[in-house]
Amino acid sequence: MWKGKGVLTPFDDYPVHQTSLPLAHAGGGHPDHYDRFWFNGYRDDLYFAVALGTYPNRDVIDAAFSTVYGGVQRSVFASGRLPLDRSETRIGPIRIEIVEPLRVNRVRVDAPEQGIVADLIFTARTAAYEEPRQVRWAGHRLAMDVTRATQLGSWSGRLRTGDTSLDFPAAKGSDAVVYGTKDRSWGIRPVGDPTPSAPAAGEAQIFFLWAPVNFGDRCLHYMVFEDAAGQPWSETAAVLPVIGPEVAVFGPGTAAQPLRRVEHAIDWAPGLRRSKSARLTLHLPAGGTEHVELDPLLTFRMRGAGYFHPVWTHGRWHQELSVGGEEHRVEELDCLALDCIHVQQVVRASWGERRGLGVLEQLAIGPHAPSGFTDLLGPSQ
């Protein structure tokens, strides 16, 4: 006789199933299945990021909110048991709300003990753009199988970091605008403590660039993974129109303008694996090329949102609820340590007569011949 397993959730009442299983059964049971919100926000002198991830086959939910302002990177982290109701997108002092799907989100943080309090609204400037599915095998083992949807937008609201309170007006066409990016990704990639297995054959290697950039009349999005020889194994590049509140954010009317390809040239900072400057060469659909120059203004170490963090790495079980924080002068984090090598830089962008603001994310581990990287974490040769 069948006995229920107690895994029905409120979403099982909606006609959204894609298998015969309840929605709580995710990713075929793979321990590294995840589902994550990621947002960033930035202006010339400020960067903040929020990440909230669920790991249903580890029964874990975690989140982080981090800022870079006044030469200090400050973070709050939270982790706990995943609630059965997946609409509960909050853990400890960090909450993400879906106000209007794919258009408006609210982020709230109440962590005065860690020096961060925020109530922020993200409003999309572009429709959701689905990046190509990213699949990578390590021998016969599936190491990565990810879908990511990216939107560019702007922020309004209030943020307190340390002793400084900042107000972000919902202004348009002004230097006061705080731009940002929303990244929703899900699938399989390494999270938490690794499952027991034989060591992977070969040398660890990943080279990843991700560059969403806001301009006044349009947005640019570029992403690439490359192997050690510099050959792309997943990439996308598109110009995204800026939309108004009446324009659809999903569906057939939201097609972006794909570029034929993009070439990147990174001038690496001496002794580091992050850029001193960068150039993107856009190959236009109708032929010809245009250049986008990227000049870094400040750098965020992704450990502040849990990436490669020695304690608060994504998907690790701590206890039923655990909250912590950290604070560093940014110059203390200028190193080639694994937990600091993954970065996002706020960049001033020049595209012909256009001036914009965006980010250039960089993750370079292991060899990458075009960059002159020959070992795991060392600088170019």
C-alpha positions as CSV (number, residue, x, y, z in Angstrom):
1,M,0.0,0.0,0.0
2,W,1.3,3.5,-0.9
3,K,2.2,5.7,2.0
4,G,2.7,9.4,1.4
5,K,6.1,10.8,2.0
6,G,5.0,14.2,3.3
7,V,6.7,16.2,0.5
8,L,3.8,18.1,-1.0
9,T,4.2,21.8,-1.0
10,P,1.8,24.7,-1.8
11,F,3.1,24.9,-5.3
12,D,1.9,21.4,-6.0
13,D,-1.5,23.0,-6.2
14,Y,-0.4,24.9,-9.4
15,P,-0.2,23.2,-12.9
16,V,3.5,23.6,-13.1
17,H,4.8,20.0,-12.8
18,Q,7.3,18.8,-15.3
19,T,7.6,15.2,-14.0
20,S,5.4,12.8,-12.2
21,L,7.0,13.8,-8.9
22,P,6.0,16.5,-6.4
23,L,8.0,19.7,-6.9
24,A,10.0,19.1,-3.8
25,H,11.8,16.3,-5.7
26,A,14.4,18.4,-7.5
27,G,17.2,17.7,-9.9
28,G,16.8,13.9,-10.0
29,G,18.1,13.8,-6.4
30,H,21.6,15.2,-7.4
31,P,23.2,16.5,-4.2
32,D,24.5,19.6,-6.0
33,H,21.1,20.8,-7.3
34,Y,20.6,24.4,-6.5
35,D,18.2,27.3,-7.2
36,R,19.5,30.9,-6.6
37,F,18.6,34.5,-6.6
38,W,21.5,36.9,-7.2
39,F,21.3,40.7,-7.4
40,N,23.9,43.4,-7.5
41,G,23.7,47.2,-7.4
42,Y,26.3,49.8,-8.1
43,R,27.2,53.4,-8.7
44,D,30.7,55.0,-9.0
45,D,31.4,54.8,-5.3
46,L,29.3,51.9,-4.1
47,Y,28.6,48.2,-4.7
48,F,26.2,45.8,-3.0
49,A,25.2,42.2,-3.7
50,V,22.6,39.8,-2.3
51,A,22.5,36.1,-2.9
52,L,19.9,33.6,-1.7
53,G,20.1,29.9,-2.6
54,T,18.2,26.8,-1.9
55,Y,19.7,23.3,-2.0
56,P,16.7,20.9,-1.8
57,N,18.7,17.7,-1.8
58,R,20.8,19.0,1.1
59,D,17.8,20.5,2.9
60,V,19.7,23.9,3.2
61,I,18.8,27.5,2.4
62,D,21.4,30.3,2.7
63,A,21.8,33.9,1.9
64,A,24.3,36.8,2.1
65,F,24.2,40.5,1.7
66,S,27.5,42.4,1.2
67,T,28.6,46.0,0.4
68,V,31.7,47.8,-0.7
69,Y,31.7,51.4,0.4
70,G,34.4,53.8,1.7
71,G,37.1,51.2,1.3
72,V,35.4,48.6,3.4
73,Q,33.8,45.3,2.3
74,R,31.1,44.3,4.9
75,S,28.9,41.2,4.8
76,V,26.2,39.4,6.6
77,F,25.6,35.7,6.1
78,A,22.7,33.4,7.1
79,S,22.1,29.7,6.8
80,G,19.5,27.2,8.0
81,R,17.1,24.4,7.2
82,L,15.2,24.7,3.9
83,P,11.4,25.3,4.6
84,L,9.1,23.0,2.8
85,D,7.2,26.0,1.4
86,R,9.5,27.3,-1.3
87,S,7.8,30.6,-1.4
88,E,9.5,31.4,1.9
89,T,12.5,33.1,0.3
90,R,14.0,34.3,3.5
91,I,16.5,33.1,6.0
92,G,17.5,34.9,9.2
93,P,17.7,38.7,8.6
94,I,17.7,38.4,4.8
95,R,14.5,38.3,2.7
96,I,13.8,38.5,-1.1
97,E,10.2,39.2,-2.2
98,I,8.8,38.7,-5.7
99,V,6.6,41.8,-6.0
100,E,5.9,41.3,-9.7
101,P,7.5,38.3,-11.4
102,L,10.4,39.2,-13.7
103,R,9.9,42.9,-13.1
104,V,10.0,44.0,-9.5
105,N,11.7,42.5,-6.4
106,R,12.1,43.7,-2.9
107,V,15.2,43.0,-0.8
108,R,15.1,43.5,3.0
109,V,18.0,43.0,5.4
110,D,17.8,43.6,9.2
111,A,21.2,42.9,10.5
112,P,22.3,45.9,12.6
113,E,24.7,43.6,14.6
114,Q,26.7,43.1,11.3
115,G,26.3,46.8,10.3
116,I,23.8,46.3,7.5
117,V,20.2,47.3,7.2
118,A,18.4,47.6,3.8
119,D,15.0,48.0,2.2
120,L,15.5,48.1,-1.5
121,I,13.3,47.7,-4.7
122,F,14.8,46.3,-7.9
123,T,12.9,47.3,-11.1
124,A,13.9,45.7,-14.4
125,R,15.1,47.8,-17.3
126,T,15.2,44.9,-19.7
127,A,13.2,41.7,-20.3
128,A,14.6,38.5,-18.9
129,Y,17.4,37.1,-21.1
130,E,18.0,33.4,-21.0
131,E,21.7,32.5,-21.4
132,P,22.5,29.3,-23.2
133,R,22.5,26.2,-21.0
134,Q,25.9,25.6,-19.5
135,V,26.9,21.9,-19.3
136,R,30.3,20.6,-18.2
137,W,31.5,17.1,-17.5
138,A,34.5,16.0,-15.4
139,G,35.2,12.7,-17.1
140,H,32.0,10.7,-16.8
141,R,30.7,12.8,-13.9
142,L,28.3,15.7,-14.5
143,A,30.0,18.8,-12.9
144,M,27.7,21.6,-14.1
145,D,24.3,21.8,-15.8
146,V,22.9,25.4,-15.3
147,T,20.3,27.7,-16.8
148,R,20.7,31.4,-16.0
149,A,18.3,34.3,-16.7
150,T,19.7,37.8,-16.5
151,Q,18.0,41.2,-16.3
152,L,19.4,44.7,-15.9
153,G,17.6,47.2,-13.8
154,S,17.8,50.0,-11.2
155,W,17.3,50.3,-7.5
156,S,15.4,52.5,-5.2
157,G,15.1,52.5,-1.4
158,R,17.5,52.8,1.6
159,L,20.7,51.1,2.7
160,R,22.7,51.5,5.8
161,T,26.3,50.1,5.8
162,G,28.4,50.7,8.9
163,D,27.6,54.2,10.1
164,T,26.5,55.6,6.7
165,S,22.9,55.7,5.5
166,L,22.2,56.0,1.8
167,D,19.0,56.9,0.0
168,F,18.4,55.8,-3.6
169,P,15.7,57.8,-5.4
170,A,13.8,56.2,-8.2
171,A,15.3,58.8,-10.5
172,K,15.8,58.4,-14.2
173,G,18.4,59.9,-16.5
174,S,20.5,61.1,-13.6
175,D,23.9,60.3,-12.0
176,A,22.0,59.4,-8.9
177,V,20.6,56.3,-10.4
178,V,21.8,53.0,-8.8
179,Y,22.0,50.5,-11.6
180,G,22.1,46.7,-11.1
181,T,21.6,43.2,-12.3
182,K,19.3,40.4,-11.4
183,D,20.5,36.8,-12.0
184,R,18.3,33.8,-11.5
185,S,20.0,30.5,-12.0
186,W,19.3,26.9,-11.2
187,G,20.6,23.5,-12.0
188,I,23.7,21.6,-10.9
189,R,27.1,22.9,-9.9
190,P,29.4,22.3,-7.0
191,V,27.9,23.4,-3.7
192,G,28.4,22.6,-0.1
193,D,30.8,20.0,1.1
194,P,31.7,17.6,-1.8
195,T,30.3,14.2,-1.8
196,P,32.9,11.4,-1.3
197,S,34.5,10.4,-4.5
198,A,37.8,9.7,-6.2
199,P,39.9,12.9,-7.0
200,A,39.0,14.4,-10.4
201,A,41.5,13.6,-13.1
202,G,43.5,16.5,-14.6
203,E,44.1,20.0,-13.4
204,A,41.4,22.3,-12.1
205,Q,40.5,25.0,-14.6
206,I,37.8,27.6,-15.1
207,F,37.8,30.9,-17.0
208,F,34.6,32.9,-16.8
209,L,33.7,36.5,-17.7
210,W,30.2,38.0,-17.2
211,A,29.6,41.6,-18.2
212,P,26.1,43.1,-17.9
213,V,26.3,46.9,-18.7
214,N,23.6,49.6,-18.4
215,F,23.5,52.4,-20.9
216,G,20.8,55.1,-21.1
217,D,19.1,53.7,-24.2
218,R,20.1,50.1,-24.2
219,C,21.9,47.4,-22.3
220,L,24.7,45.0,-23.2
221,H,25.2,41.5,-21.9
222,Y,28.2,39.3,-22.5
223,M,29.1,35.9,-20.9
224,V,31.8,33.4,-21.8
225,F,33.4,30.2,-20.4
226,E,36.7,29.2,-21.9
227,D,39.0,26.2,-21.6
228,A,42.7,26.4,-20.9
229,A,43.6,27.1,-24.5
230,G,41.1,30.0,-24.6
231,Q,38.5,28.2,-26.6
232,P,34.9,29.1,-25.6
233,W,32.7,26.2,-24.5
234,S,29.7,28.4,-23.6
235,E,29.1,32.0,-24.6
236,T,26.5,34.6,-25.3
237,A,26.3,38.2,-26.3
238,A,23.3,40.4,-26.9
239,V,22.1,44.0,-26.9
240,L,18.9,44.3,-24.8
241,P,16.4,47.1,-25.3
242,V,15.4,49.2,-22.3
243,I,11.7,48.6,-21.7
244,G,8.9,50.6,-20.1
245,P,6.4,49.4,-17.5
246,E,3.9,48.4,-20.2
247,V,6.3,46.2,-22.1
248,A,6.3,42.4,-21.5
249,V,9.2,41.0,-19.6
250,F,8.8,37.5,-21.0
251,G,7.4,35.8,-24.0
252,P,7.9,36.1,-27.8
253,G,7.9,39.9,-27.9
254,T,11.1,40.2,-25.8
255,A,13.7,39.0,-28.3
256,A,17.1,40.5,-27.7
257,Q,19.5,41.5,-30.5
258,P,22.2,38.8,-30.6
259,L,25.7,39.8,-31.6
260,R,27.6,37.6,-34.0
261,R,30.4,37.3,-31.4
262,V,32.4,39.3,-28.9
263,E,36.2,39.3,-28.4
264,H,37.6,40.2,-25.0
265,A,41.0,41.7,-24.2
266,I,41.8,41.9,-20.5
267,D,44.8,44.0,-19.3
268,W,45.4,42.1,-16.0
269,A,46.5,44.1,-13.0
270,P,50.2,43.2,-12.1
271,G,50.4,40.2,-9.8
272,L,46.7,39.6,-9.7
273,R,43.9,37.8,-11.6
274,R,41.6,40.8,-12.0
275,S,41.6,43.5,-14.7
276,K,43.3,46.8,-14.8
277,S,41.2,47.6,-17.9
278,A,39.3,45.7,-20.5
279,R,37.9,46.0,-24.0
280,L,35.1,44.1,-25.7
281,T,35.0,44.0,-29.5
282,L,31.4,43.6,-30.7
283,H,30.8,41.9,-34.0
284,L,27.5,43.4,-35.2
285,P,24.7,41.3,-36.8
286,A,24.9,43.5,-40.0
287,G,28.7,43.3,-40.1
288,G,31.4,45.5,-38.8
289,T,32.7,45.9,-35.3
290,E,32.4,48.4,-32.4
291,H,34.4,48.6,-29.2
292,V,33.3,48.9,-25.6
293,E,36.0,50.1,-23.2
294,L,35.7,49.1,-19.5
295,D,37.5,51.0,-16.8
296,P,37.3,49.5,-13.2
297,L,36.2,51.8,-10.4
298,L,36.0,49.4,-7.5
299,T,36.3,45.6,-6.8
300,F,34.0,43.3,-4.9
301,R,35.4,40.0,-3.8
302,M,32.6,37.4,-4.3
303,R,33.5,35.7,-1.0
304,G,31.2,38.4,0.4
305,A,28.2,36.6,-1.1
306,G,29.5,33.1,-0.2
307,Y,31.5,32.2,-3.3
308,F,34.6,30.2,-2.2
309,H,34.1,31.5,1.4
310,P,36.0,29.3,3.8
311,V,33.1,29.2,6.2
312,W,30.0,30.5,4.4
313,T,30.3,28.7,1.1
314,H,27.0,27.9,-0.6
315,G,25.0,24.9,0.5
316,R,27.0,24.0,3.6
317,W,25.0,22.8,6.6
318,H,25.7,24.8,9.8
319,Q,22.7,24.4,12.1
320,E,19.0,25.1,12.1
321,L,19.7,28.8,11.9
322,S,23.1,30.4,11.9
323,V,23.9,34.1,11.3
324,G,27.3,35.7,11.0
325,G,29.2,38.6,9.5
326,E,32.6,40.0,8.5
327,E,34.3,43.3,7.7
328,H,37.5,43.9,5.8
329,R,39.4,46.9,4.4
330,V,39.5,46.2,0.7
331,E,43.3,46.4,0.5
332,E,43.4,43.4,2.9
333,L,41.7,41.3,0.2
334,D,44.0,42.1,-2.7
335,C,45.6,38.7,-3.0
336,L,45.6,35.5,-5.0
337,A,43.9,33.4,-2.3
338,L,41.1,31.1,-3.6
339,D,38.5,33.0,-1.6
340,C,39.5,36.4,-3.1
341,I,40.2,35.5,-6.7
342,H,36.6,35.5,-7.8
343,V,35.6,39.2,-8.3
344,Q,33.1,41.6,-9.7
345,Q,34.4,45.0,-10.7
346,V,32.1,48.1,-11.1
347,V,33.2,49.4,-14.5
348,R,32.7,52.7,-16.3
349,A,31.8,51.8,-19.9
350,S,32.4,53.7,-23.1
351,W,30.7,52.6,-26.3
352,G,31.2,55.2,-29.0
353,E,29.4,58.3,-27.7
354,R,27.5,56.2,-25.1
355,R,28.6,56.2,-21.5
356,G,27.4,53.5,-19.1
357,L,28.0,51.6,-15.9
358,G,28.1,47.9,-15.3
359,V,30.1,45.1,-13.9
360,L,32.8,42.8,-15.2
361,E,32.9,39.5,-13.3
362,Q,36.1,37.5,-13.5
363,L,36.9,34.0,-12.3
364,A,40.2,32.6,-13.6
365,I,41.5,29.4,-11.9
366,G,44.1,27.2,-13.5
367,P,45.8,27.7,-16.8
368,H,44.5,30.1,-19.5
369,A,47.0,30.5,-22.4
370,P,45.7,33.8,-23.8
371,S,46.1,35.4,-20.3
372,G,49.5,33.9,-19.6
373,F,48.2,31.9,-16.6
374,T,50.1,28.7,-16.3
375,D,49.4,27.4,-12.8
376,L,46.4,27.1,-10.4
377,L,46.3,30.6,-8.9
378,G,49.5,32.5,-9.8
379,P,49.7,35.7,-11.8
380,S,50.5,35.8,-15.5
381,Q,53.9,34.8,-16.7
